[in-house]
Amino acid sequence: MSTPHLQGKKGDYAPVVLMPGDPLRAKFIAETYLDQPVCVNEIRGMLGYTGTYQGVPVSVQGSGMGIPSIGIYSYELFHFFNVKSIIRIGTAGGIDPAVKLRDVILGQASCTNSNFAAQYHLPGTYAPIASFRLLKTAADTAQKLEIPVKTGNLFCSDMFYDDANSLELWAKMHVLGIEMESAALYMNAAREGKEALCICTVSDCPLRHEFTSAEERQTGFTSMMRLALETAVQL
Ligand code: HPA
């Protein structure tokens, strides 16, 4: 059964899906880390693959950038493809002064300036959080693999180019990093009774005007990938 955005049949996706923003990164991950990867989606070039890692079925599906895009893909995976857990693997801008370039962040929760939660008509403010099971598994696995991680709040922004320049205000609340997808992912998981976690490597620290090179991003990415895959196979 295909959906408007995913052409696969039920069963084409593993119960656990890794979601990078960039579809070409999904292709790279599938071809580099998975055994027998099969391409399960090409619609709009938003590539998705299913294979195995250490004998366990794992899928990798591009999410695109921003809340509307990951909102669509994560909803369809949870709702129509019986996917149980999604681990976003992305980049974030470091906000808190303790966060350095190439750090790996586990997004315990996600603040947002998006109106995504309005659809639920809640009589208050919803707090999007990661699945505790995924977060604990990832934190324990990071310790075992000796991958240092920082765990805390993310700020999920609708704007990459933000006229209001609000990052210093989020820094006052010790929010660790800014990215653009976690809040929708966490809310879709909550609404569907499923599990999600966002793991990010810090690609830039906008407040300090620090940026990584493509090569440095690859190094941080390798630790994050190992952590995500080793977490995924324990779920
Ligand atoms: N802003 C928003 N999203 C990001 C950033 C940023 O500075 N860096 C990586 N993802």
Boltz pocket constraint, residues with backbone or C-beta under 6 A from the ligand:
constraints:
  - pocket:
      binder: B
      contacts: [[A, 91], [A, 92], [A, 93], [A, 157], [A, 159], [A, 160], [A, 178], [A, 179], [A, 180], [A, 203], [A, 204], [A, 206]]
      max_distance: 6.0
